[in-house]
Amino acid sequence: MSDSITTVEKNSIKNNENEKIMTDTSTSKKRSETETKNTGKRTKNTNKSDTNTNDKNDESMSQSYDDDFEEDTDDINKNTSNDEPSSQSHNYDEDSLEGKYYENESPQEEPSSQQTTDSFDIDKVDEEDDGTFQGIPLSEITNICQQPPTMSDMKDIRDRNHTFLIKPFKYDSNDLKREPEPLYENGTYVDEWDQDNVRLPCSQFYITKNGTQRWPTIQGSLTKLQHLSETHMATMEDIKETIEECAGRKYEFNCLERLLNEIYSTDERAHFMSTVLSNICSLALNVDKICSRPPPLLRIGSNRTVTMSQKQAASLLACAFFCLFPRRFNQKVGSEYENYQNPNFNTLFQGGRTGGSIWKIEKLKCIFHYFQRITEKMPNGVISFRRYQLPDSCIPKWSESNEPLCKIHITKNKAIEDIVGLLQVDFANKYIGGGVLGDGCVQEEIRFVICPEMLLSLLLCEVIQPNECIFLIGCERFSSYQGYSTTFQFKENYIDQTPKDSWGRKLCHVVAMDAIAFHNRGTQYTIKNMKRELMKAYTCFRIPAAVTDQKSGIATGNWGCGAFNGNKQLKAIIQLTAASQTGRSLAYLTFRDQDLVMSFYKVYEYLLNEKATVKDLCNYLQQYSTLYKKLSLFDYILQTSVSSLYS
């Protein structure tokens, strides 16, 4: 591949089928995604056919109140002489005009995650693992649970890009009751209200347009609901009124109402309304005491990390439940959060006339099960979110790389989340989380609802660039499930027994790796797009040279091969190339596709016999870019010796 990546933002560069895949190119990074801004529309894997956009009642229910919405003190000073403030200055104005229409749209023109264009039998997704595989056994792949990484103590970390919301903490397996403590400055909450940090609802700067603080109103509403819950008097209507009072907006809650009033048993509903709901209120009410300060936003190019306790994560998720995060409803072009997801649960709760799709109900069950679990016993571990940008200086010289092929294990009946101790790939949307709070229900969305702490990445992370990735470290799994997409169902409680590192984080490392969505399948074979996908995979798989531990394996599979229309064979070779360059073994899970197990391993064995290296794999891809209409990639490789590539 090229010695550096050409980013997708450089729309002026034309696809050239004759471009050499080994040619050096320069890297261009831009914070804004021009193709997204030019469209003016946002579609984060939301299936709009299942939202009630035609229901006349929805329009009135989704409008904000006419008064008492947020404004900055700075905004008052800046706009006293202007009756028509700009969208950037008076957020309550743009939110009140926005209503449901922008809330239900998402930031990229990508296909709905409900499309199932891939060729697999959805009824066979729950087949038991028959234990068959090709390649090396999983036991021969380095596993961080067996060989935990060497880590410095928290107190010794001097990285200005790493923000800790907790005091230095060291996990002790002999003292499992010890909990991380919030990190305060001078014993008080640090109130930061700016574009570099999450805007928390408890801030004194979160005010209405007439200058009064929003937090006392929110506290009053939550305290009232908590009292109703504890006295066994809370109703669905009380939840609805509380959320609308707190957010200053009206919503449609048909999915939430259907779950609580129709699907839950009498006992399940009573337990949620009288016990779990009270705890969610408490976690939101005490966000300033639990979190000590707002977490930083993980912005484009920031290379920032934030580490927090699981209790702090629970408090932030409780705020999302009540839709408390200011300004996140508005994601129009030019708004402050146009390049972020909306982490508030309003879209999760809405269901249209039907009360929501059955798989959306099941996702809501998973998230509510999480709240039930943390009500029974608050976990006392630690989690981290890390944004990483590949430096230009670390881009491989693909044309010179003699790295041999990595070891590989290929199987069909395992899920990525079940391969404990390997780097687990999240087949991500570039707007992390995709349609998890809407109707999306494929690999990424399912992972996020069975591990709800991952939902905080929607709060923290700006859109992922081609040379970036997001690591989610230590997030606990709370639910097991069955089915996939439209057949997805919450199954039962899951006890996550993954061991912890010395910081108290579960040894579960997930990387969000976003693929290109190919509306035209043929465009994935252009040199430009193959380069981009290879550089993305390498960015996610690379281990910094300073890390001296043994390199753990990677658990991945049919990345971008469902709704995003990627070709399985092409993505397999791209990921094999990237993993080989990093020297990490690959556990490749084909999602019930036995034909791919056998055909991929046949090609892999052929390449081993040919003594192929990374540069040879790149050359195969280069030559194939003009042949994809004539034969499959695997057939082309099997018919082409390495030596003939250079003749």
N, C-alpha and C positions, 0 to 999 in steps of 0.2 A: 504494500500500500504506500501512499504518499508519506513522506517523512514528516509531515504535519497535516493537521486536519483543515479542510476548508469548510467553514461553518455554514449552516443552512441560512444564516441571515444574509449572506452575500448573494442577493437575488440577481445581481447584475451579471453574475457568472453563468454562462450557458452550459447546459449539459453537452459534453463532447464525447461521443462514443469512441473516438480515436485517441482520447487522452491516455497517457501511460499511467498505469496504476503505481508504478515505482517512482514517478517523477516527484521531485521536491516541490512543495507548495508552501506558501506562507499562511500563517494562522491569523484569522481575523476574528476578534471577539467584539460583540456589541451587546450592550445590556438590553436594549429593546429588541423585541422580535417583530420586525417590520411586517412580516406576512400576517401576523395576528392583528396588528394595529390597523392595517389596511382593510381588513375585513370588517372591523367594527362589531364583530359578533363573537360569542364565547360559547363553546359547546364541549364541556368536560365530560364526555361519555354519558350525557343525560338522555334517557329515552323519552322524548317529549310525547310520544304517542301514549304513554301511560300517565302523563300529567294532565290535569283537567283544565287545559287552556281554553276549552270551549264553554266551560260552565260559567254562566253569567255571574253567579254568586261569588266565584273566585276573585273576580276583579275587585269587588268591594272589600272582600276579606283580606286581600293582600296589600291594600293601600295603607300607608302610614298615617298616624294621627296628624292633624293639621298643626298641632302645637307641641311644645315641650320636648322637642328633640334636641340632639346634641349640637354643640358649637364650642370652639376653642376660645379661651380668653384672648388669645392672639388674634383670632379672627374678628372679634368684636372691635378691637382697636384698628385693625386694618380696613374694615369695611363700614365704618360708621357713616360715611358719606355716599355709600352706594346702595341703592335700593335693590339692585339686581346683582348680587354677588356672583363671582365665578364659581364653577363647580368645585374647584380645589379649595376655596376658602370657606364656603358654608355647606358642610356635608349634609346637614339636615334637609336642605333644599333639594339636593340631587337625590337623596334617598327617598324623599317623599314623592318625587316625580317618578322614581324608578319602579316602585311596586314590585309585582311578581315577575314582570317580564324579563328584567335583567337578572333577577335572582335565579331563575330557572335556566338561564343560558350560561355557558361556560366558556373558558378562555381559548379554546382552540377548535379549529374546524377539523375534528376527527370523528370517525364513525362511532355510533353508539356501541357501548360495550355489550349491548344485548344482541348484536348481530352475531350469528354463529356460522360464519362462512367457512370455518375450518372443517376438515373432513374427519370427524370422529363421531362415534356413536355416544350421544350424551347419556343414554340409558346404561352405559357400561362403566361410568366413571367411578362407581363404588365397588368394582370387582376387587376381590381380595388379592393381595400380592402373592403371586405364585413362586416368588423367589428366583425367577430366572433373570439372567443378565448376560451381557457380553462385555468382554474386557476384564479388568482386574476387579477383585472383590472390594466392596466399600471399606472393609476393614484395613485395606492397604493404602487408603487415602488419609493423609494427615488430618487429624481432627482436633480442634482446639479444646474440646472437653477433656480429651485424654492428655493433651499437651498445652495447658493454658498459656496464653501469651505473657511475656514479661512486661510488667507495668510499673511505672513510678507511682509513688504515693501521691494522693491528691494534693497534699500540703506542699509537695515539691514541684508542682506544675506551675510554670511561669509563662505560659503561653497567653498573650494578651487577647488572642482570638478564641480562647476557651473560657466560657462563662459558667461558673458554678453557682447554682441557686442553693446549694447546701454547704455546710461547714465540711472541712476535710473529714472524710469517712473511710474507714477501713473495715471491710467485711470480716467477721469472725464466725466461723462455722460452729464454734462452741458457745456463742452468745447470739442466738437467732432472734431474740426479742429486741435487740438494739436497733434503733431507728436513726436515719439521717436527720439532722436538724437544719432548719432554714438558716441561711447566711444573711445576717442583717449588717448594715453599716451603722455604727453608733446605736445599735439596738432598736432602730426604727425602720419602717417600710421605706424603701427607696422609690419615690414617685417619679417615673420617667414617662413622658408623653411626647413622643416624637416619631419620626419615620424610621428610626433604627431599632425600635423596640415594639413589642406587642402592646397595643393600647388596652390596658386592663380597665374593667368597669369601675374599679374602686378608686381610680385616680381623681384627685380634686379638680383636675382640668377637664374632666368629662362633664360638660355642662349643657344645659338647655339653651335654646336661642334667646331666652330672656335672662340668662345669666345665673340660673340656679344650678347647683350640683345635682347630677343624676344619681349618684350612689345612695344618698339617703332614701330616695324614692324606691330604688331597687331593694335596699335593705328592708324597707317597710313591706313591700310586696312579698319578698321571700320569707320574712318572719311570719307574716300572716298565713302563708301557705304551709309553712312548717308546723304552725300551731294546729291548723286544720288536719294535717296529716297525723300528728301525734294524738289527736283526739278522735281519730277514725271518722272524720267528717269530710275529708277532701274528695272532690269529684273531678272528673275530666274537665268540666267547665272551669273549675278553680285553677287547674294547670294552665288552661288556655288563657284565662284572664291575667294570670301572673306573668306569663311569657310576654304577652302583648303590652302589659304595663311596663315591664322591665325594658323591653326593646323599643317601646314607643311606636310600634307597628302592629298591624293586624295580619293574621295568618289563617291559613286553612290547615286543620289538624286531622284530616279524615283518616290518615294511616295510623296515627297514634291512637285516635279514638277507637278505631276498629280493633286494634290489638288489646287495648285495656277493657273495652266494654263488650266485645264480641268473642274474641279468640281466647283470651286468658280465662282460666277457670275462676270460680268465685274465690277460692283460696289464693290463687296466684295474684289476682287483682287486689285482694285485701292486703296481702303482704307488701305488694309494691306501694300501694297508696298510703299505708300506715307506717311502714318501716323504711323501705328503700327511698321513697320520695323525701322523707324527712332528712335522711343523710345527704342526699343530693343538695337539698337546700342548705344544709350546714356547710358543706364543702364550698359552695358558691359564696355564701355569706362571709366565710373566713378566708377568702382567697388572698387578702392582703397579709394575713398572719401566717398562712401556710406557705405562700410563695416568696415573701420577703421583698421581691422586686419583680418587674416585668421581665420575662425572658427576651433575649435579643431576637430580632428577625434574622433568618439566615438568607441574606440577600445574594443576588447574582454576584459571583466572583469574590465573595467575602471569605471563603475558607474558614468559616466560623463553626464552633461546636458549642452546644449548650448541654449541661448535665444537671439533672434534677432528680428528686426522689419520686417514687411511684405515688406517694401521697400528693405531692405537688401536681403531678400529671392528673390525678383524680380530681383535684380542685379545678384545674383548667377545663377538664372535660365536663364538669358540673356547670361551669359557666357556659360552655357550648350548648349544653342541654337547654338552658334557659335563654339562649340566643343573646348573650350579654356582650359579645365582643363588638365594640363600636366600629362603624364604618365598613365593616366587612360585607355588608349586604350589597354595597354598590361596587360593581366591577366593570362599569362602563369604561370605554377607551378614554384615557385621560384622567381617570380617578386614581386615588392613592393606591388602591389595592387591585388595580386591573390585572396585575401579573401574579395574583395570589388566588388560592381557593377561598371560598367562604366556609369557615369552620363551624359556624352556627348550625344547629340541628333543624332549622325551619324547613329545609327541603326534605330532610329525612322524615319529618312528621306529616308532610302533606301527601294526600293520596287521591285527590280528585273524586269524581262521583262514585267510583268503585271502592274507595277506601284504600287504594294502593295495590300494587301487584303482590302476589303471594310471596315472591322471593324478597321483596322489600320488607314485608312483615317479618320474614325470617331473619333478615339482617338486623332489624330493630330488636328482635328477641335476643340476638347475640349481644348487642350493646347493653340491653337491659340486664342480661345475665351478668355482665361485667359489673354493673352498678350493684347488683344483688351480692355478688361475691365480695366486693370491697366494703359493703355494709356489714357483712358477717365478720370479715377480718381484713383490715387494711394491710396490703402488702408493704413490706418495709425495705424494698430493694431500690436500685438506682437505674436510670436509663439515660442515654445520650442520643442526641441528634447531631450529625456532623455533615456539613456541606464541603465537598471537595472539588477543586478545579485542577485539572491536569496542567502543570506548567509546560510552556513551550519547550523548555530545555529537556523535558522528560519524554518527549515524543520519540518513539523508536525510529531508527533508520531501517525501515522495512526492507528496502532493497538490498541491505547488507546483512540482514539477520539470518544467522545460521543456527538459531535455536531449534532444537529437535522437537518433535511432537510430544505433547504432554501425555501422561497416562490417562486412561479414560475408563469409566464404568457407565454402561448404557442399560437402562431398564425401563419398563413401561408402567408398572403398577405402584409406583411410589409418588407421593406429593413432595414438593420442595420443602414445605414446612416440617416434614417428617424426617428430613436428613439433618439430624442434630449435629452441631459442631463444625459444619462447613459454612462457607459464605453462601447465604441463600439469596437468590436473585428475585426481586420483585419486578414483574413485567409491568413497568410503571407507565402512567401517563406523564407527560412532561409537567402537567399540573398535578402534582403528586396526590395520589388517592383516587384520581379519575372520578368515576361516578359513584363513589362509596356512599355519599349522602343523598344520592338520587336513586335511579333504578339500575345502575351498573352492578353487575354481580358475576364478574369473572375473576381471574387470578388475583389481581391487586385488591379489588374490593373485598373479596372473601378474606384475604389475609388480614386486612385492616379491621374487619368486624370480629374476627376470632381473637385478634390482638388489639383491642381498642386503643391502647396507649399510642399506637402508630398514628391514630387520627390527629395527634398533635402536630404532625408534620404539615397538615393542611393549614394550621395556625401559623407555623413558623417559616415555611419555605416558599420563596419566590420561584417562579417557573424555572425549570431546569434547562440549562444551556447544553449544546452538543458536547462540550468538553467538561461537563460537570456530572456529579452524581450525589445522591444523598444516602448516608449510612444511618440506619436505625438500629441502635445497639441496646440490648437488654430487655426489649419489650416482651412482656409475659403473654402467654396464650391462656385464654380462659374458657374457650368453647371448642367442642368438636362438632363436625358437620357432616352432612352427606349431600350428594347431588352437586350440581354445577349450573351456573347461569339460571335458567328458568326453573330448574329442578332443585335449586339450593334449599337446604333446610338446616336450621339449628337442630343438633342432635342431643347433646347432653353436656354436662359439666366436664371440663378438662383440667386435670391437675398437671401443671407444667413442672417437671422435675429436672429441667435443665440446670446444671450446676452454675455457680456464680464465679466471677472473677474477683480480684482483691478489692475492687471498688463496690462490690455488691450488685453488679450487673449480671444478668443471666448471660451465659456464653452463647448468645443468639445474635449473630451479626447478619443483618439484612441490608442489601444495597438496592436502591431504586434505580433501575436501568430502563430508560425510556427509549422506545423504538420510534422510527418514522411511521406514520400512518400513510399507507400507499393507496390512494383512491384509484390510481391506475397501477395495477400489479407490475406492469412491465418496467416502470420507472425504478424499481428497486435494483435493477441490474446495471444502472448507470454507474460509471466510475465514481462520480461524486457521492452518490448515496451509499455505495458499498464502503467507501472511505469513511463516511460519517458513522456508519454502524460499527465498523471495526474500531474506530477511535473511541466510540462510546463504550463498547465492551472492554477495551483495554483500560480506559479510565476507571471503570468499575472493578476490574480484576487486579489492577496493579497494586503491589505492595511497595511502600517507600524503601529505598536502599538502606535507610538507617535501621530498619527492623531486621533483627538478626534471628528471630524465631523461625522454626520450620514453617514453610508455607502451607497453610491449610488448603483443602480442596474447595471447589466451587460447585454448588448445586444449582443447575439451571435446566433449561429445556427449550420448548418451542416459543422462544421470545418473539413477540410481535407477530405471531402466525395465526391469530384468530381474527378479531375484528379489524386489525391493522393490515391484514392481507399479506403478511410476509411469507416467503417461501421457506418451508422447513429445511430443505437441503442447503439453501444458501445461508440461513441463519446458523445451521449446525457448523458449517465450515468457517464462517466468520468467528463464531465463539471458540471453536477449536484453535483458530489462529491466534486470537487474543490470549487465551489461556496458555498456549504454548509459549508465547512471548514472555509471559510473566513467570513461567516455570511452575504453575499450579495445576494439580490434577483436576479432572473434570468428571463430575457425576451428572450424566445427561439423562433427564427423565422425559420420556416421549409422550406422556399422557395417553396411555392405552394404545399407542400406535406401535404394534409389533413389527409391522413392515419397516418402519423407520429404525427400530432397534437393529434389525438384521442388515438393512441396506447401509446405514451409517457405519456399522462396524466392518462391513465388507470393504468399504472405501477406506476406513481407517487402517485396516490391515494392509491394503494395497499400498497406501502411502508410507507405512512403516517399511514395507519391503523395498520400496523405492528410495528409502532413506531421505524422505522429503523433509524440508525445514520450513521455517516460517516464510522465508522469501519465496519458496516454491509455491506455498499455498496462495500467497499474494499473486503470483504469476498465473496460477490457475484461474483465479478470479478475474484478473485482467483479460486474459484470453477469452474467458467465457462471456464477458459482457456483450459481445456481438453474436453469441451463438445460442442464447437462452431460448429462442423460438424454435430451435432445431432439435434439441435434446436436453435431457435433465442434466443438472450439474454433476450428480453422482456418476451418470453414464459417461459424461465427458471426461471426468477424472480417470475413470476405469479404462477408458480407451486411449489415454494420453500419458505417456511416460514422462517423468521429470526431465529427462535429457532432451526430449523433443520440444519442451517449452523454450529452449534456448537455441534451437537450430534454425 
